[in-house]
Amino acid sequence: MGKIYPEIDAKLERWIKRQPMFFVATAPELGGHVNVSPKGPMESLCLVGPHTIAYLDQIGSGAETLAHLRENGRICVMLCAFQGPPRIVRLHGRGQVLLPESDGYDALHTAFDVAAIPGAEHATRAVIRVEVDRIADSCGYGVPLMAFEGQRPQAEAWVEHMLAKGAAALPEYAAAHNSESIDGMPAL
């Protein structure tokens, strides 16, 4: 049976930090495509307070989350136990996109150990801050047991490849591929 939590307490925080990854789900207000994105490593997620989390958003193949959050702010962050007792935790809330020039970006960005996150030093495009208004878990019986083998090397290799092209390569890629969502909504 699922449980609703009043806050992210120390016990739940420890469980969250033990997970290998998390998922982010957003959707436009009317029509359009629902988006679910895998995120990680876990060092890119920071628990700011009992009702606030943040994560580093990196340059990627799309910008659906950014576009949806700018439109309506709705977000759900989901974590699954792939090892140990079965469990799913969902953190529902309102997300805010903080770009490097935004108020509050620097204060949140310094909470992350960017050196521990492959590619993050050069490829972080925003910090997403989520004010969590519902914290719930469920059984997780359908989540398979899986062994974590490690992080994939491709993200860091791609960033290094882009940096080898020059300082403008990553911003140019973001401008070309992350300026709007697949539904044509403004993102960056």
JOPEFEN-V471189 format. One record per helix or strand. SS is the DSSP state (A for helix, B for strand). FROM is the first residue (numbers start at 1). LEN is the number of residues. Records with the same first field share a line. If there is no record, write none. Layout:
SS->FROM-LEN  FROM-LEN
This chain:
B->3-3  22-5  35-5  45-5  52-7  74-7  88-11  124-15  180-1  186-1
A->10-9  42-3  64-8  105-5  114-3  120-4  154-11  168-10
